[in-house]
Structures are given as structure tokens and as C-alpha cells.
Amino acid sequence: MSDKGFDYWDFFVGETRRVNAPLYTRLTEGIAQDEDLKALAANARKGQPHANILFGAVHFLLLRGTEHPLKRFYRTLGGEADPSRDDPFPDFRDFVQKNNAALLPIVSSRVTNTNEVGRSALLHAGFRALVKDAGEPLHLIELGPSAGMNMLWDRYGVRYVKDGATVAEIAPDARLVIACEVRGDALPPTAPTPKVASRVGLERNPVDLSDPANRDWLKALVWPDHLPRFRQLERALSLYVPGSAPILEGDALELLLDALARAPANEPVCVYHSMVTYQFTEAAREALDNLLIAASLRRPVWRLSLENMYKSGDNPLTLFSYRDGARARTTLALCGPHGTWIEWQAS
């Protein structure tokens, strides 16, 4: 996973530092110098990020009861060892060597269908900005929703915090309230929650939450340094009601035209996605854009995007509007990739 002037593992070290994940920082530094570990990670399915898959597979086995000294570094498993003082890489490499037969089928079959519920705090802000332009009620189509928990963004509360103090709240009595740090001078919009008339997800690999292994895989994809995110996901999983987020299985681009056609022509329809299209090929991203441009010849279409710009490391929340075959783009905010912070930029 490299091209001219770009090394994937060096890039990933930067990502771990940027989101304050010291365990994965040290492990990534070690893997970058270890051809055997890189070769194991390279068994990931095409388009899947090697680091996330390998780290998820190890975390998955530990969550499911595999015992090893490595466990003491995982806060999600009660570990308290400090990776800045006690090097975790030798234990990590030993764990992988001893459990290679169990890890290989996980690495080669699983996908990073993370359902980071914290991103719903960002969606709250994005959809409020959208209805100022589009109106409501909204007809929503999520690309790559995984298990669909962020399809239910409007059922969660949000607590916006700055300098340790709450500066705004949305639905503070909700059964799950997501904390999100506000950076910069502007406050994200907190107008009444937009009305949602319909919602559907388009997912190539939908997650069946009735299977305990699938629930554990979602938890394994949370980085172990981020215990609050882990606990938040556990809470969301405990509240999840089967069937509350309808998901169609298949290729999103193949399903999208039909999904758009189902929305009433006189009400706003929005396609949205979070940390999905960065895994698309350039051709697939272009195809998505062209499809929405073509659809806009018949009706306006909106698109809300939270994506990793990959090489730059930025994670903008972006609102696109498509009208009469033309596209307009507004950067609403810069965000933490897991929804932990937002810096609002739109007027």
C-alpha cells in the first residue's frame, strides 16, 4: 500500500498521533519495520486498510477471551500498562506469531465496517445546515451504514463542550447523549432537530447484530486507547432495536438510483456517508458524483460527506448540492474522525 513519495505505514503513524492513540502509535512504528507483520496485514481484502484490519483482528481475539500479556495494554480490557514506558511491540509480535492461524482468516475476510456512533454528533450539525437550504422533511440515504446505528442520529442527544464546560445541548434526556468538543469560535447549529420522513441504508456488507461475533467485531474496531468511544458503542449496541434502520444489501452505486427514485420529488432527499468513500477507488468516487449530477437534472439532490482526505489527514464535513446538472460545495466544519470534536466553519 504505497506509491511514489507515500508510505502507508508512515502515514498511519501520523494518524495515530493525531487522534492520541499511543498504543497504536508504537505498534504501527514496529509494524513499519517488520516485513512479516506487513505481509500478514496485506492479506486484507482489496480496498481494506491494512492497519485497521490487523489491529481489529488482534483486538477481536483478545475481546473473545484469548489470554496473553499483550492484554495489559488494552484499556478496553481493563489494561493499565503505559505504552510510553513499557514497549508493547514485543508482546504484540509474540501474540501475532502464536495466534497466526486464528488471525489470518479474520484479516482476509473481515471489513472495516466501523459503526462509530460518535459521528452522529457531527451529523446533527450537518443536517441542521442542510435543512436551511433544502427544507424538510428529509428523505435520507446512507452509503455504507454498517449496522445502521448512525442512521438513527436524530434519536441521540448531543452535548457540545468547550474548555470542560457544556456550551450547548441537544436532547439532553435522550437514552444516549454523545459528548463532542467544540473547537474554534463558532458554535455548531442547534436549531430544532430536522424531521426525517424516511431513511434507508445501502451496504455491501451489512452487519447482523444478532450475531455476538459481529457485535464483538464492531467493538474490536474501536481503538483501545479510546475507552469513552468503546463504552459509547457498548451503550448504543444495548439500545439497538432490530429493524429500526432498514438496510438494503448490495453495491451502493447500483442501488442508489432506485433509492433516490423512491423519495417524493417535492421533498428534499439527501445522500450521506461517513468514512466510506475514502475506501472507494477514484473511479468509484467519480461515478458517485456523476450519478448525483445526472439525478439532479430531474430534482435537487443533497449530499452530506464526512471523509478522510487520506494523505492530508483532514476530515471535513462537507455539504454538496446538486441542481440542474451542476454541483455546489460548502465545507461546513473540520472534525475529529470519530466525532470527538468539531470546528464549525460555515456561516
C-alpha positions as CSV (number, residue, x, y, z in Angstrom):
1,M,0.0,0.0,0.0
2,S,2.4,2.6,-1.2
3,D,3.0,4.9,-4.1
4,K,5.7,7.4,-5.1
5,G,6.5,9.6,-2.1
6,F,3.9,8.0,0.1
7,D,4.3,5.2,2.6
8,Y,1.1,3.8,4.1
9,W,2.6,2.8,7.5
10,D,4.3,6.2,8.0
11,F,1.0,7.8,7.2
12,F,-0.8,5.7,9.7
13,V,1.7,6.6,12.4
14,G,0.7,10.2,11.8
15,E,-3.0,9.3,12.1
16,T,-2.5,7.5,15.5
17,R,-0.6,10.5,16.8
18,R,-3.2,13.0,15.6
19,V,-6.0,11.2,17.5
20,N,-3.9,10.5,20.6
21,A,-3.6,6.7,20.4
22,P,-0.2,5.9,21.9
23,L,-0.7,2.1,21.9
24,Y,-1.4,2.0,18.2
25,T,1.4,4.6,17.5
26,R,4.0,2.3,19.0
27,L,2.6,-0.8,17.3
28,T,2.4,0.9,13.9
29,E,6.0,2.1,14.3
30,G,7.0,-1.5,15.0
31,I,5.0,-3.0,12.1
32,A,6.5,-0.5,9.7
33,Q,9.9,-2.2,10.3
34,D,8.6,-5.8,10.3
35,E,8.1,-7.4,6.9
36,D,6.3,-10.5,8.4
37,L,3.6,-8.4,10.1
38,K,3.1,-6.2,7.0
39,A,2.8,-9.4,4.9
40,L,0.0,-10.7,7.3
41,A,-1.8,-7.3,7.1
42,A,-1.5,-7.4,3.3
43,N,-4.0,-10.4,3.3
44,A,-6.8,-7.9,3.9
45,R,-9.5,-7.8,1.2
46,K,-8.9,-5.4,-1.6
47,G,-9.6,-1.8,-0.6
48,Q,-9.5,-2.5,3.1
49,P,-7.0,-0.5,5.3
50,H,-4.3,-2.9,6.4
51,A,-3.6,-1.4,9.8
52,N,-7.2,-1.2,10.9
53,I,-7.9,-4.8,9.8
54,L,-4.8,-6.2,11.6
55,F,-5.4,-4.2,14.8
56,G,-9.0,-5.1,14.7
57,A,-8.3,-8.8,14.3
58,V,-5.9,-8.8,17.3
59,H,-8.4,-6.8,19.4
60,F,-11.2,-9.2,18.4
61,L,-9.3,-12.2,19.7
62,L,-8.5,-10.5,23.0
63,L,-12.1,-9.4,23.4
64,R,-13.2,-13.0,22.8
65,G,-11.0,-14.3,25.6
66,T,-7.6,-15.2,24.1
67,E,-5.2,-14.7,27.0
68,H,-1.8,-13.1,26.5
69,P,0.4,-10.5,28.3
70,L,-0.5,-8.1,25.5
71,K,-3.9,-7.6,27.1
72,R,-2.4,-5.4,29.8
73,F,-2.0,-2.6,27.2
74,Y,-5.7,-2.6,26.2
75,R,-7.8,-0.2,28.2
76,T,-10.9,-1.7,26.7
77,L,-10.0,-4.9,28.5
78,G,-9.0,-3.3,31.8
79,G,-5.3,-2.9,31.0
80,E,-3.4,-0.1,32.5
81,A,0.1,-0.6,31.2
82,D,1.6,2.6,29.7
83,P,3.0,2.0,26.2
84,S,5.2,5.1,26.5
85,R,7.1,3.4,29.4
86,D,6.7,-0.3,28.6
87,D,7.2,-1.2,25.0
88,P,4.1,-3.2,23.8
89,F,5.5,-4.2,20.4
90,P,7.4,-7.4,21.5
91,D,4.2,-8.7,23.1
92,F,2.2,-7.7,20.1
93,R,4.6,-9.5,17.7
94,D,4.6,-12.6,20.0
95,F,0.7,-12.6,20.1
96,V,0.6,-12.5,16.3
97,Q,3.1,-15.3,16.0
98,K,1.3,-17.5,18.4
99,N,-2.2,-16.8,17.0
100,N,-1.4,-16.5,13.3
101,A,-3.7,-19.4,12.4
102,A,-6.6,-17.7,14.0
103,L,-5.7,-14.2,12.8
104,L,-5.3,-15.0,9.1
105,P,-9.0,-15.8,8.3
106,I,-10.1,-12.7,10.2
107,V,-7.7,-10.5,8.4
108,S,-8.6,-12.0,5.0
109,S,-12.4,-11.9,5.5
110,R,-13.5,-9.0,7.7
111,V,-14.0,-5.5,6.6
112,T,-13.7,-2.2,8.5
113,N,-17.5,-1.7,8.7
114,T,-17.0,0.5,11.8
115,N,-20.2,1.9,13.2
116,E,-18.7,4.9,15.1
117,V,-21.8,6.3,16.8
118,G,-19.9,9.4,17.9
119,R,-20.1,10.7,14.3
120,S,-23.9,11.3,14.9
121,A,-22.9,14.4,16.8
122,L,-21.4,15.7,13.5
123,L,-24.4,14.6,11.5
124,H,-26.7,16.5,13.8
125,A,-24.9,19.7,12.8
126,G,-24.7,18.8,9.2
127,F,-28.4,18.1,8.8
128,R,-29.3,21.3,10.5
129,A,-27.2,23.2,8.0
130,L,-28.8,21.2,5.2
131,V,-32.4,22.0,6.0
132,K,-31.6,25.7,5.9
133,D,-31.1,25.2,2.2
134,A,-33.3,22.2,1.4
135,G,-36.2,22.4,3.8
136,E,-37.8,19.4,5.5
137,P,-38.9,16.6,6.0
138,L,-35.8,14.8,4.9
139,H,-35.5,11.6,3.0
140,L,-32.1,10.1,3.9
141,I,-30.0,7.5,2.1
142,E,-26.8,6.4,3.9
143,L,-24.0,4.8,2.0
144,G,-22.1,2.2,3.9
145,P,-24.1,2.3,7.1
146,S,-22.6,-0.9,8.6
147,A,-25.1,-1.9,11.2
148,G,-27.1,1.3,10.8
149,M,-26.6,3.0,14.1
150,N,-25.7,6.3,12.5
151,M,-28.9,6.1,10.5
152,L,-30.6,6.8,13.9
153,W,-28.5,10.0,14.5
154,D,-31.7,12.0,15.4
155,R,-32.5,9.7,18.3
156,Y,-29.3,10.5,20.2
157,G,-28.6,13.6,22.2
158,V,-25.5,15.8,21.9
159,R,-23.5,17.7,24.5
160,Y,-21.2,20.2,23.0
161,V,-18.3,21.0,25.3
162,K,-15.6,23.7,25.3
163,D,-12.9,24.1,27.9
164,G,-14.5,21.5,30.0
165,A,-17.9,23.3,30.2
166,T,-21.1,22.5,28.3
167,V,-21.9,25.2,25.8
168,A,-25.0,23.7,24.1
169,E,-27.1,20.6,24.4
170,I,-29.5,18.7,22.0
171,A,-32.0,16.3,23.5
172,P,-30.2,16.0,26.9
173,D,-32.7,13.5,28.1
174,A,-32.0,11.0,25.3
175,R,-31.1,7.5,26.2
176,L,-27.7,8.1,24.7
177,V,-26.0,11.5,24.8
178,I,-22.8,12.0,22.8
179,A,-20.2,14.4,24.0
180,C,-18.4,16.5,21.3
181,E,-15.7,19.1,21.9
182,V,-16.2,22.5,20.2
183,R,-13.0,24.0,18.7
184,G,-12.7,27.5,17.3
185,D,-15.0,30.4,17.9
186,A,-18.2,29.3,16.2
187,L,-20.9,27.0,17.7
188,P,-22.5,24.3,15.5
189,P,-26.1,24.9,14.8
190,T,-28.5,23.7,17.5
191,A,-31.9,24.6,15.9
192,P,-34.7,22.0,16.4
193,T,-33.9,18.6,15.1
194,P,-34.9,18.2,11.4
195,K,-37.9,16.0,10.6
196,V,-37.0,12.7,8.9
197,A,-39.6,11.2,6.6
198,S,-37.7,8.2,5.5
199,R,-34.3,6.5,5.9
200,V,-32.6,3.7,4.2
201,G,-29.0,2.3,4.1
202,L,-27.1,0.9,1.2
203,E,-24.5,-1.5,2.4
204,R,-22.4,-4.2,0.6
205,N,-21.6,-5.9,3.9
206,P,-24.4,-5.2,6.4
207,V,-23.8,-6.2,10.0
208,D,-26.2,-8.6,11.6
209,L,-26.2,-7.5,15.2
210,S,-28.0,-10.7,16.3
211,D,-24.6,-12.4,15.9
212,P,-22.4,-11.8,19.0
213,A,-19.3,-12.2,16.9
214,N,-20.4,-9.2,14.7
215,R,-21.0,-7.1,17.8
216,D,-17.5,-8.0,19.1
217,W,-16.0,-7.1,15.7
218,L,-17.6,-3.7,15.8
219,K,-16.1,-3.2,19.3
220,A,-12.8,-4.5,18.1
221,L,-12.6,-1.8,15.5
222,V,-12.6,0.9,18.3
223,W,-9.0,1.8,19.2
224,P,-8.2,0.6,22.7
225,D,-6.8,3.9,23.8
226,H,-10.3,5.4,23.3
227,L,-12.2,3.9,26.2
228,P,-15.0,6.5,26.1
229,R,-15.7,5.6,22.4
230,F,-15.8,2.0,23.4
231,R,-18.2,2.5,26.2
232,Q,-20.4,4.7,24.0
233,L,-20.6,1.9,21.4
234,E,-21.5,-0.6,24.0
235,R,-24.3,1.7,25.1
236,A,-25.5,2.1,21.6
237,L,-25.5,-1.6,21.0
238,S,-27.5,-2.2,24.1
239,L,-30.2,0.3,22.9
240,Y,-30.3,-1.0,19.3
241,V,-33.7,-2.3,18.2
242,P,-33.7,-4.8,15.3
243,G,-35.3,-3.4,12.2
244,S,-35.1,0.3,13.3
245,A,-32.6,1.1,10.5
246,P,-33.7,-0.5,7.2
247,I,-30.6,-1.6,5.1
248,L,-30.5,-2.9,1.5
249,E,-27.7,-5.2,0.8
250,G,-25.6,-4.7,-2.3
251,D,-23.4,-2.2,-4.2
252,A,-24.3,1.3,-3.1
253,L,-23.8,2.8,-6.6
254,E,-26.0,0.1,-8.1
255,L,-28.8,0.6,-5.6
256,L,-28.7,4.4,-5.4
257,L,-30.8,5.4,-8.4
258,D,-33.7,3.3,-7.2
259,A,-33.4,4.6,-3.7
260,L,-33.4,8.2,-5.0
261,A,-36.5,7.5,-7.1
262,R,-38.4,6.3,-4.1
263,A,-38.2,9.7,-2.4
264,P,-41.1,12.1,-3.2
265,A,-40.0,14.6,-5.9
266,N,-41.3,17.6,-3.9
267,E,-39.4,16.8,-0.7
268,P,-35.6,17.0,-0.1
269,V,-33.5,13.9,-0.5
270,C,-30.0,13.6,0.9
271,V,-27.3,11.0,0.3
272,Y,-24.8,10.9,3.2
273,H,-21.7,8.9,4.2
274,S,-19.1,9.0,6.9
275,M,-15.6,7.4,6.4
276,V,-16.8,5.3,3.5
277,T,-15.8,6.9,0.2
278,Y,-12.2,7.3,1.2
279,Q,-12.1,3.5,0.6
280,F,-13.6,3.8,-2.9
281,T,-11.4,3.9,-5.9
282,E,-11.0,7.2,-7.7
283,A,-13.3,5.9,-10.4
284,A,-16.0,4.9,-7.9
285,R,-15.9,8.4,-6.3
286,E,-16.2,10.0,-9.7
287,A,-19.1,7.7,-10.6
288,L,-20.9,8.7,-7.4
289,D,-20.5,12.3,-8.2
290,N,-21.6,11.8,-11.8
291,L,-24.6,9.8,-10.7
292,L,-25.8,12.6,-8.5
293,I,-25.2,15.2,-11.1
294,A,-27.3,13.3,-13.5
295,A,-30.1,12.7,-10.9
296,S,-30.2,16.5,-10.3
297,L,-31.5,17.0,-13.8
298,R,-34.8,15.7,-12.6
299,R,-34.8,17.0,-9.0
300,P,-32.4,18.7,-6.5
301,V,-30.3,16.3,-4.5
302,W,-28.1,17.0,-1.5
303,R,-25.1,15.1,-0.2
304,L,-23.5,15.3,3.3
305,S,-20.0,13.9,3.5
306,L,-17.6,13.2,6.3
307,E,-14.5,11.7,4.9
308,N,-10.8,11.3,5.5
309,M,-8.8,13.2,2.9
310,Y,-6.2,10.4,3.4
311,K,-2.9,12.0,2.6
312,S,-3.7,15.4,4.1
313,G,-5.3,13.9,7.2
314,D,-8.1,16.4,7.2
315,N,-11.7,15.2,8.0
316,P,-14.1,17.9,6.6
317,L,-17.8,17.8,7.0
318,T,-18.9,18.9,3.5
319,L,-22.4,19.7,2.1
320,F,-22.9,19.3,-1.6
321,S,-26.0,20.5,-3.5
322,Y,-26.8,19.2,-7.0
323,R,-29.2,21.2,-9.1
324,D,-29.9,21.1,-12.8
325,G,-26.7,19.2,-13.6
326,A,-24.5,21.5,-11.5
327,R,-22.7,20.9,-8.2
328,A,-22.1,23.3,-5.4
329,R,-19.9,22.6,-2.4
330,T,-19.6,24.0,1.1
331,T,-17.2,23.0,3.8
332,L,-19.3,23.1,7.0
333,A,-16.7,22.0,9.6
334,L,-13.4,20.3,10.3
335,C,-13.9,17.3,12.6
336,G,-12.3,14.6,14.5
337,P,-12.7,11.4,12.5
338,H,-14.6,9.7,15.4
339,G,-16.9,12.6,16.2
340,T,-15.0,13.6,19.3
341,W,-14.6,17.3,18.1
342,I,-15.9,19.8,15.6
343,E,-14.6,23.1,14.4
344,W,-17.6,24.8,12.7
345,Q,-16.7,27.0,9.7
346,A,-19.9,27.7,7.8
347,S,-21.8,30.9,8.2
